[in-house]
Amino acid sequence: MPEEAPALAPAYYATRARGWRRDLWAVLHPPYTAWHLSYVLIGAALAPALDLTRLAATLAAFFLAVGISAHALDELRGRPLHTDLPASVLWTAAVVGLAGAVALGLGGVWVVGIGLLPANRPGLRRRVRRGGRRVRVLLRPACPEHPGAHAAPQDQVGNGHAHAQ
């Protein structure tokens, strides 16, 4: 009779070991966070002039918003990485990360000008009809950890960011 294969870790970078260091590493989603930060670097490389201070602030804002805040909120929703981090720690990381990102964005508005303000919003809202009722939808960009989330509204089981009105 064949032996049963060992259970895989929830993600290839999240070991099966336990502990807060493993949990923090897993929640940061290092490959996906680096992937998103690489987009900032590509954009900076395409700019006509490189301002290292603005680049550092943009990298920090993306890391806070995506690397920390979004991934902490993902873990709060069903514990896909099977971490033992308390919900209070994840909520604190999400709020502090998003607040830091918005603060950096508003600082950028102060330095660059009001033309940067549209880029400093948490999401894009629109209203759609679903099942005979109006739903306010917060669109989000597609990213690897949210397959099929090409700015899609919330589905029937609650994935996404839609709020009934």
C-alpha positions in Angstrom: 0.0 0.0 0.0 1.5 3.4 -1.0 2.5 5.8 1.8 0.4 9.0 2.2 2.2 12.1 1.0 3.1 14.7 3.6 0.8 17.7 3.8 2.1 20.7 1.9 2.6 24.1 3.5 -0.1 26.6 2.6 2.5 28.5 0.5 6.0 27.5 -0.7 7.7 30.2 1.4 5.7 29.4 4.5 7.3 26.5 6.3 5.4 23.9 8.3 7.2 25.1 11.4 5.2 27.1 14.0 6.0 30.3 15.7 5.6 34.0 15.4 8.6 34.5 13.1 7.3 32.0 10.6 3.8 33.6 10.8 5.1 37.1 10.2 7.2 35.9 7.2 4.2 34.0 5.7 1.9 37.0 6.1 4.3 39.3 4.4 4.1 37.1 1.2 7.7 37.9 0.3 7.6 36.9 -3.4 4.3 38.8 -4.1 5.4 41.8 -2.1 8.7 42.0 -4.0 6.7 41.6 -7.3 4.5 44.6 -6.5 7.5 46.6 -5.4 9.2 45.8 -8.7 6.5 47.6 -10.5 7.4 50.8 -8.6 11.0 50.3 -9.6 10.0 49.8 -13.2 8.0 53.0 -13.2 10.9 54.9 -11.7 13.2 53.5 -14.3 10.8 54.8 -17.0 10.6 58.3 -15.5 12.5 61.0 -17.3 14.4 61.9 -14.1 15.0 59.7 -11.0 14.3 61.2 -7.6 15.6 58.8 -5.0 13.6 60.4 -2.1 10.3 60.0 -4.0 11.2 56.5 -5.0 12.0 55.5 -1.4 8.7 57.1 -0.2 6.7 55.3 -3.0 8.4 52.0 -2.2 7.6 52.5 1.5 4.0 53.3 0.8 3.5 50.3 -1.5 5.2 48.0 1.1 2.9 49.4 3.9 -0.3 49.2 1.8 0.3 45.9 0.0 3.0 44.1 1.9 1.6 44.7 5.3 -2.0 46.0 5.3 -3.5 44.0 2.4 -1.8 40.8 3.4 -2.8 41.1 7.1 -6.4 41.6 6.0 -6.1 38.6 3.7 -5.0 36.5 6.6 -7.9 37.7 8.8 -10.3 36.4 6.1 -10.2 32.6 6.7 -6.6 32.2 7.7 -5.3 30.8 4.4 -1.8 30.7 5.7 -2.8 28.9 8.9 -1.0 31.5 11.2 -1.4 31.8 14.9 -1.1 35.5 14.9 -3.9 37.1 17.0 -6.6 39.0 15.1 -5.7 42.1 17.1 -2.1 41.9 15.8 -3.4 41.5 12.2 -5.9 44.4 12.6 -3.2 46.6 14.0 -0.8 45.8 11.2 -3.6 46.5 8.6 -4.6 49.8 10.1 -1.0 51.0 10.8 0.2 49.9 7.4 -2.7 51.6 5.5 -2.4 54.8 7.7 1.3 54.9 7.0 0.8 54.5 3.2 -1.9 57.2 3.1 0.3 59.5 5.2 3.1 59.0 2.7 0.7 59.7 -0.1 -0.5 62.9 1.5 3.1 63.9 2.1 3.7 63.4 -1.6 0.7 65.6 -2.4 2.3 68.3 -0.2 5.7 68.0 -2.0 4.5 67.2 -5.6 1.2 69.1 -5.7 -2.5 68.5 -5.7 -2.2 66.6 -9.1 -1.1 63.6 -7.0 -4.2 63.5 -4.9 -6.3 61.2 -7.2 -3.5 58.6 -6.9 -3.9 58.7 -3.1 -7.2 57.0 -2.6 -7.9 53.5 -1.1 -10.0 52.4 -4.0 -12.5 53.3 -6.7 -16.2 53.2 -5.8 -19.0 52.7 -8.2 -22.6 51.6 -7.9 -23.9 48.5 -9.7 -27.2 46.6 -9.7 -27.1 43.1 -8.4 -30.1 40.9 -7.8 -32.6 43.9 -7.9 -30.7 46.0 -5.3 -28.0 48.6 -5.6 -24.6 47.7 -4.4 -21.7 50.0 -3.8 -18.5 48.3 -5.0 -14.9 49.1 -4.1 -12.9 48.0 -7.1 -9.4 46.7 -6.6 -6.6 45.9 -9.0 -5.8 42.4 -10.0 -2.9 40.8 -8.2 -1.5 37.3 -7.9 -2.9 36.5 -4.5 -6.4 37.4 -5.7 -6.8 35.4 -8.9 -9.8 36.6 -11.0 -10.0 39.9 -9.1 -9.8 42.0 -12.2 -11.5 44.9 -10.6 -14.5 42.5 -9.9 -17.2 43.3 -7.4 -17.9 41.1 -4.5 -19.2 37.6 -5.2 -22.0 35.8 -3.4 -19.8 34.4 -0.6 -18.3 37.8 0.3 -15.0 37.9 -1.4 -14.2 41.5 -2.5 -15.4 44.8 -1.2 -19.0 45.5 -1.9 -21.5 46.9 0.6 -25.3 46.7 0.1 -27.2 49.9 0.3 
